[in-house]
Amino acid sequence: MATATKSKSKLKLQPLGDRVVVEREEAETTTAGGIVLPDSAKDRPSRGVVVSIGDGRLLDDGSRSGLQVKVGDRVIFNSYSGEAFKVGDDELLLMREDEILAILD
């Protein structure tokens, strides 16, 4: 179980069950050729860093299954996965672990 703590707001954030909190990476502002992209042309990044994890999914026998991701993992997910919310100036995503597609090394 890991709890995210934002130093500016002193907020402790503990997701429940098999949910994780992800901080989305910033969108690219220029193309490989050096063209600057306006906000309307930027794609929503589908990568981020796991900030906090829950205890795991509750199984039929009352135990909890462990999560495959851990705090600090860089992950890939669908662009429109999760529920976006703001904590101070940071935009975070709350999603189920099964919405995460892969862990980046």
C-alpha positions in Angstrom: 0.0 0.0 0.0 1.4 3.4 -1.0 0.1 6.8 -0.2 0.7 9.8 -2.4 1.5 13.0 -0.5 1.6 16.3 -2.3 3.9 18.7 -0.3 2.1 21.9 -1.4 -1.4 20.9 -0.2 -0.5 18.3 2.5 -3.1 16.0 1.0 -2.7 12.3 1.5 -4.3 10.3 -1.3 -4.9 6.5 -0.8 -6.8 4.8 -3.6 -9.0 1.9 -2.7 -8.9 -1.7 -4.0 -7.2 -2.2 -7.3 -7.1 1.5 -8.2 -4.0 3.5 -8.9 -3.2 7.2 -9.1 -1.2 8.2 -12.2 0.4 11.5 -13.0 0.2 12.0 -16.8 3.4 13.1 -18.7 3.4 16.4 -20.4 2.3 16.6 -24.0 4.9 17.2 -26.7 5.1 20.8 -27.7 7.2 20.4 -30.9 7.4 17.8 -33.6 10.6 15.9 -34.5 11.0 18.4 -37.4 10.9 21.4 -34.9 7.3 22.6 -35.6 5.7 24.1 -32.6 2.2 22.6 -31.9 -0.7 24.7 -30.6 -2.7 23.3 -27.6 -5.5 22.3 -29.9 -3.2 20.0 -32.0 -1.6 18.2 -29.0 -2.6 14.6 -28.3 -3.4 13.6 -24.8 -0.4 11.7 -23.5 -1.0 8.1 -22.8 2.1 7.7 -20.5 2.5 8.6 -16.9 4.1 7.7 -13.5 2.3 5.8 -10.8 2.0 8.0 -7.8 -0.1 5.9 -5.4 -1.6 2.4 -5.4 -4.4 0.6 -3.5 -4.4 -2.6 -1.4 -5.4 -4.8 -4.3 -8.6 -6.5 -5.5 -10.7 -8.3 -2.9 -10.9 -12.0 -3.7 -13.8 -14.4 -3.0 -11.9 -15.9 0.0 -11.5 -12.5 1.6 -7.8 -12.0 0.8 -6.4 -9.3 -1.5 -4.5 -9.9 -4.7 -1.3 -7.9 -5.1 -1.0 -5.3 -7.8 1.5 -5.7 -10.6 2.5 -2.0 -10.6 4.3 -0.1 -7.9 4.8 3.5 -7.1 7.3 5.1 -9.5 6.6 2.8 -12.4 6.3 4.5 -15.8 3.1 3.1 -17.5 1.2 3.2 -20.8 -2.6 3.5 -20.8 -5.4 4.5 -23.2 -5.6 8.2 -23.7 -9.1 8.4 -22.3 -8.6 6.0 -19.4 -9.3 6.9 -15.8 -11.0 9.8 -14.0 -9.0 13.1 -14.1 -8.9 15.3 -11.1 -6.8 18.2 -9.8 -4.8 18.4 -6.6 -3.4 22.0 -6.4 -1.8 22.6 -9.8 -1.2 18.9 -10.6 -3.7 16.9 -12.7 -3.9 13.3 -11.7 -5.7 10.3 -13.0 -7.5 7.7 -10.9 -7.9 4.4 -12.8 -8.2 0.7 -12.2 -5.0 -1.4 -12.6 -6.5 -3.3 -15.6 -6.7 0.0 -17.5 -2.9 0.1 -17.6 -1.6 -1.6 -20.7 2.1 -1.9 -20.0 5.0 -0.9 -17.7 7.9 0.9 -19.3 11.5 0.0 -18.2 
